[in-house]
Amino acid sequence: MSLPILEAKQICKQFKDPVAINVLNDISFSVNKGEFVSVIGKSGCGKSTLLYILSTMDTDYQGELLIDGERMTGRKDHELASVRNEKIGFVFQFHYLLNEFSVLQNIILPGQKLNKKSLGELENRAMELMKILGIQKLSNKKPNQLSGGEKQRVAIARALINEPHIIMGDEPTGNLDKKNSEIVFDIFNQLSAELGQSLLIVTHDPEFAARTSRIIEMEDGRIIRQ
């Protein structure tokens, strides 16, 4: 039995504004290798706050976070930055691609930052990913020449370049029409089913969530279903 890729243990979070307000209460769950998990709940229930903690970008919380069996809680900022780059891939509602670079250059940027593979190896990996995602013909284009759906597929390839343990998404289909939302869902589903990629996706889309392998539902800072 392999270790869970991600474990949240009794995570709590408060905002002080000026009095303390509980935003997350006793959040505990895990994500296993190859699982495609969605997080749902009304606006303000704490989904995005939780994702920031799970992605190690917010360290001001109580409880314990483990990624790939290693404790993240209490680590130094530079250690967490290294974990983010190597073990976590991010896909957001807005793609954050750099228009001055080509699609290929955008995809390999996190790999260049990690600096564990040669440029040639990164470019070969990027071309493989673009083929899987059906965007190999776009490699030399600039992001401002692409459609919204194409940009999101480039962002997914960029998230996968360092072979992360888990992909985390914050409303990755929130800015897309129904057809492109379907394409992105199918890509995530394929990554999970065929490549064993773990995914944790925050979404407002009930149709998207209903087809994932597990739903974690939040309400008022708590998990009410998982």
N, C-alpha and C positions, 0 to 999 in steps of 0.2 A: 504494500500500500504506500503510494508516494505521499510525501508531505503536501499539504495545501500550498498553493502558490501565494495566497494572501490570507492572513488571519487578522481579524479585528476582535479584540478582547475588552469588553466593558468600556468602550470609548465614550467619554462624556466631554462636552464642550460648553463653556459659558461665554457670553458677551457681557461686558460691563458697560452699561449705558444709561445713567451712571450706576444704577444698581445691577447686580448680577442677574442675568437672564439665561436659563438653561436652553441651549439650542440643540444639543444632542444628549440623549440619556441612555446609558447602558447598551451601547450598540455592540453586538457580538455576532459574527458570522464568518464564514470562510469561503474561499473560491478555490476549486480544485483545477488541476491541469486540464485544459480542453473545455472547461465549462463556459457557457455563454450566458451570463447573468445580467438581468436588467434591474435597475433601481427606479421605482416609480413613487409618486406621491404629489400632492398639491404643491403649488408654489409656496415657498416659505417653510416647508416641512423639514428642511435640513439636508436635502440631497446633495446640493453642490458643496455645502460646508463639509459634509462627510467625504466627498470625493477629494477635496483639497487636503484633508488629513490623510486619507488612504494613499494619495500620491506623494506624500511626504513634504508637500509645499507649506502646510500649516503644522507647526510643531507645538502649538499652545493648546494642549488637551490633556485629559486624564485617561488612563487606560493603557493598552498595549497594542502595537501594530507590528506584525511580522510579515516580511516578504521573502518568499523562498526559504522559509524556516529561520531567517535571520531577524533579530530584533532591531527595529528602526527607532523605537522610542528612546530619546536621550542622546541620539547620535549628533555629531557636529554637522554644521551646514554643508561643509565641503564633502563630507562623506555621503550625505543625503543627495547632493547634486550628482554625485557619481552614480548612486543607485538609480536615480531618475533617468539618467542618460542611458544606462546599460540595461536596466531590468524592466522599465516601464515605457510603454509607447502611448502617446497622447493623441486623441482626435477630438477636436472641439467643434462647436456649432459654426464658428468662423475659422477658416482654414489657416490663416496666418502664414501664407506663402509669401516669398520675397520676389517681387516683380522684376528686380534687376537680374535675377538668376533664372536659368532654364529650369524646366521640370526636373531633369536629371540632377542638376546641381542642388535644387531644393531637397530632393529625396536623400541625397548622400550627406547633407550637412551634419545630421546627428552622428553619423559614422565617422566623419572627419574629426568631430569634436571628441569622440570616444578614443580615436586614434589607435585602434587595435588591428585594423586591416589596411592594406595598401589601397591607393586610389583605384587601381584596376580591379581589385577584389570588390570594392564598394560599388563600382559602376556595373560589374557583372551581377551582383546581388540586386541592384536597383532595376536592371533590365529584366531579371527574372520576376521581380515583384510587379513591374509594369505589365508584363505578359499575363500574369495571373489576374491582374485587375483590368485587363483589356485597354490599357492606355500606352502601349509600347510605341505607338506612332506619334505620341505627343512629346517624346523625350527632349526635343530641341526647342519646343515652344516655350514662351514666357507665360506665367500664370494669368496675366491680363488678357491672354488670347483664348482662354478656356472658359467653358460653361461652368456653372455652379457645381454640377454633379461631377464633372471632370476634376475640378479643383479638390473636391472632397476625396476622390480616389487617389489623387497625388498625396494628399495629407495622410491617407491610410498607408500608402507605400512608405512615406517618410517615417511614420510611427513604427513600421515593421523592420526598418533597415538594420537595426542593431539586434534583431532577433530577441525581442523583449520577452520576459516571463509573462507579462500581462499587458493587455491594451486597456486603457481607461478612456471612456468617452463621455463628454458632457454635451448632451443634446446634439449628437453628430448629424442627425437628420432634421434638426429644427429649422434649418434654413433652406431645405430642399423641397421640391414638389413631390407628388406621390410616386411618380415613375422613378426619380432618382433616389428617393427614400427606399424603394424596393431594391434597387441595385445595391445600395450600401448595405441593407440588411442581408441580402444574398451573399455579399462578399464576407461579412462577418460570420455568417453561418458556415460558409465554406472554410474559412480560416479555422473555426472551431472544430468542425466535423472531420476535415481532411488533414489539417496540419497540426491539430492539437493545441491551437492557440487559446489561451484563457482571455476572456473579455468581461469587463465590468462596465456597463453602459447606463448612464443616467438618461432617462427619456421621459417626455411628456406624452409620447405617442402610445396609446394603449394597444393598438394593432401590432406595433413593433414589439412591445414587451410580451404580448401574449404568445409570440412564436419563439421566444428565447427559451433556453433549457430550464431557467429558474427565475422567478420574480421575487425581488425583495421590495416589499411595500412599506413606505414610511408615513407616519402621521405625527405631527407635533414633536419632532425630534426623536421618535422611537420607531423601532421596527415592529409592525403589527402583523406582518406575514413574511415567511421566507421558505 
